[in-house]
Amino acid sequence: MKFSLFNRTAGLRAGQHAVVTGGSSGLGLALSHRFAACGLSVTLVARDKARLATAAAELSDAVPSAVIDYIAVDVADNEALEAAFGKLPVAVDLLVNSAGIIREGYFEKLDAADFHDVMNINFFGTVNCVRATLPRLKRQGGRIVNIASVAGLTGVFGYTSYCAAKHALVGFTDALRFELEPQGVRVQVVCPGEFDSPMVDDLDRTRTPENRRHTLTIPKLGIEDLADATVAGIDSGQRLIVPGAQTRLLVTAQRLAPSIANAIARQRISTAYRGPGV
Ligand SMILES: NC(=O)c1ccc[n+]([C@@H]2O[C@H](COP(=O)([O-])OP(=O)(O)OC[C@H]3O[C@@H](n4cnc5c(N)ncnc54)[C@H](OP(=O)(O)O)[C@@H]3O)[C@@H](O)[C@H]2O)c1
C-alpha cells in the first residue's frame, strides 16, 4: 500500500472501529480489507445476510487478528436501522456510507419506483446511517465518509435518478461538514469515476450505448487502486476525494470550463446516440 495509516494524529489508527455500509461487496468490501489490515475493527452493513457472512469470513481469513462483525439491515428502512445500530458498540470512529444502487436508462423508460429506490438507498440511506451513528461519532471525535460519484458533480447520460441522488449526497455532505467539524467530526466525500465492481457488471448487461460512451470518457479504474487512493484520501483528511488522475482532470475541467467539457460530452454521446425510441 502506498500510504501509512500510522503516525498521524488526525488519521486512521489501529484499535479504531469502522462501520462500513455496502461492506459485503465492491468498494465497501475493498475498503474493509484495508481497515482490517491496519488494525481497525470493522462492522459490515448490507441487506443480504449470506453475502455478509461470506465477506466477514473472507476478511477474517485475510486478517486472522481482525475483529469483524456484520449487521443485516436495509439502510433505507430508518426504523429497522435505528434498532440495529442501537446495538453497535459505543465507540464508532469511522462511518463509511458505501451502500448504493444504480438504475440506468432513458428518463422516459425509468419509472417512479426507480427514482424512489435510488433516492431512498443512496441518499436517504446515508442520512439515516449518519443520524443513527452521530452520538457515537461525536463521542469519539470520529469521521463520516460518504461515497458519492463523479455523477454527484456533473450530469451523465442515462443517470437521471443516480445523478439526482449523488448530487443530493454531495450537497448534504458539504452542508453537514459546516455543522459537524466544529463539533470534532470530520466529514469527507469520495467521488469516483467508474470502477470494476459487481454493480458495473450488472450495469454492463443493460446500459444504453450513450451511457457507455459518456461514462467511459474516463477509463474504468481497478478496484484495488481505487481503494488505495480512497484510504489515502480518508487518512490525510481530504474533504473531497476524487481518485485517479484522469478523473481529477475531468472534474477540474468541468468546474473551470463547463461549456467546453459539456460540448465534449455532447460530441461523444452523439457518436453513439440511439434514444428511447418511444
Ligand atoms: N461501481 C462504480 O463504478 C461506482 C462509481 C462511482 C460511485 N460508486 C458508488 O460506490 C458505492 C459502492 O459501489 P460498488 O460498485 O462497490 O457497489 P456493489 O458492489 O454493488 O455493492 C453495493 C453494496 O451496497 C449494499 N446495499 C445495496 N443496497 C442496500 C441497502 N438498501 N441497504 C444496505 N446495503 C445495501 C449491497 O449489499 P446488499 O445488496 O446485500 O444490500 C452491497 O454490499 C455505491 O454508493 C456506488 O453508487 C460506484
The ligand as a Tripos MOL2 file, in Angstrom:
@<TRIPOS>MOLECULE
LIG
   48    52     1     0     0
SMALL
NO_CHARGES

@<TRIPOS>ATOM
      1 N1        -19.0210    0.9320   -9.3290 N.am      1 LIG1
      2 C1        -18.8260    2.1590   -9.8060 C.2       1 LIG1
      3 O1        -18.3700    2.3500  -10.9580 O.2       1 LIG1
      4 C2        -19.1300    3.3500   -8.9400 C.ar      1 LIG1
      5 C3        -18.6730    4.6150   -9.3780 C.ar      1 LIG1
      6 C4        -18.9010    5.7110   -8.5620 C.ar      1 LIG1
      7 C5        -19.5390    5.5590   -7.3480 C.ar      1 LIG1
      8 N2        -19.9620    4.3080   -6.9570 N.ar      1 LIG1
      9 C6        -20.6270    4.2000   -5.6670 C.3       1 LIG1
     10 O2        -19.7870    3.4240   -4.8260 O.3       1 LIG1
     11 C7        -20.5900    2.7140   -3.8770 C.3       1 LIG1
     12 C8        -20.2230    1.2470   -3.9280 C.3       1 LIG1
     13 O3        -20.4870    0.7600   -5.2280 O.3       1 LIG1
     14 P1        -19.9970   -0.6970   -5.6800 P.3       1 LIG1
     15 O4        -19.7550   -0.6130   -7.1340 O.co2     1 LIG1
     16 O5        -18.9550   -1.1640   -4.7430 O.co2     1 LIG1
     17 O6        -21.3800   -1.4850   -5.4820 O.3       1 LIG1
     18 P2        -21.7140   -3.0310   -5.2300 P.3       1 LIG1
     19 O7        -20.5250   -3.8870   -5.4630 O.co2     1 LIG1
     20 O8        -22.9710   -3.2970   -5.9800 O.co2     1 LIG1
     21 O9        -22.0370   -3.0490   -3.6680 O.3       1 LIG1
     22 C9        -23.1430   -2.3700   -3.1550 C.3       1 LIG1
     23 C10       -23.2480   -2.7070   -1.6850 C.3       1 LIG1
     24 O10       -24.3290   -1.9570   -1.1340 O.3       1 LIG1
     25 C11       -25.2030   -2.8570   -0.4260 C.3       1 LIG1
     26 N3        -26.5460   -2.3110   -0.4590 N.ar      1 LIG1
     27 C12       -27.2860   -2.0030   -1.5630 C.ar      1 LIG1
     28 N4        -28.4970   -1.5640   -1.1820 N.ar      1 LIG1
     29 C13       -28.5110   -1.5850    0.1800 C.ar      1 LIG1
     30 C14       -29.4890   -1.2470    1.1540 C.ar      1 LIG1
     31 N5        -30.7160   -0.8050    0.8110 N.pl3     1 LIG1
     32 N6        -29.1740   -1.3800    2.4670 N.ar      1 LIG1
     33 C15       -27.9460   -1.8260    2.8270 C.ar      1 LIG1
     34 N7        -26.9790   -2.1620    1.9510 N.ar      1 LIG1
     35 C16       -27.2670   -2.0420    0.6380 C.ar      1 LIG1
     36 C17       -25.0570   -4.1860   -1.1880 C.3       1 LIG1
     37 O11       -25.4440   -5.3220   -0.4090 O.3       1 LIG1
     38 P3        -26.9620   -5.8950   -0.4280 P.3       1 LIG1
     39 O12       -27.4270   -5.8610   -1.8580 O.co2     1 LIG1
     40 O13       -26.8410   -7.2590    0.1680 O.co2     1 LIG1
     41 O14       -27.7430   -4.9840    0.4470 O.co2     1 LIG1
     42 C18       -23.5470   -4.1760   -1.4030 C.3       1 LIG1
     43 O15       -22.8730   -4.5600   -0.2290 O.3       1 LIG1
     44 C19       -22.0410    2.9960   -4.2480 C.3       1 LIG1
     45 O16       -22.5440    4.0120   -3.4190 O.3       1 LIG1
     46 C20       -21.9540    3.4690   -5.6870 C.3       1 LIG1
     47 O17       -23.0160    4.3120   -6.0390 O.3       1 LIG1
     48 C21       -19.7630    3.2240   -7.7190 C.ar      1 LIG1
@<TRIPOS>BOND
     1     1     2 1
     2     2     3 2
     3     2     4 1
     4     4     5 ar
     5     4    48 ar
     6     5     6 ar
     7     6     7 ar
     8     7     8 ar
     9     8     9 1
    10     8    48 ar
    11     9    10 1
    12     9    46 1
    13    10    11 1
    14    11    12 1
    15    11    44 1
    16    12    13 1
    17    13    14 1
    18    14    15 2
    19    14    16 1
    20    14    17 1
    21    17    18 1
    22    18    19 2
    23    18    20 1
    24    18    21 1
    25    21    22 1
    26    22    23 1
    27    23    24 1
    28    23    42 1
    29    24    25 1
    30    25    26 1
    31    25    36 1
    32    26    27 ar
    33    26    35 ar
    34    27    28 ar
    35    28    29 ar
    36    29    30 ar
    37    29    35 ar
    38    30    31 1
    39    30    32 ar
    40    32    33 ar
    41    33    34 ar
    42    34    35 ar
    43    36    37 1
    44    36    42 1
    45    37    38 1
    46    38    39 2
    47    38    40 1
    48    38    41 1
    49    42    43 1
    50    44    45 1
    51    44    46 1
    52    46    47 1
@<TRIPOS>SUBSTRUCTURE
     1 LIG1         1 GROUP 0 **** ****
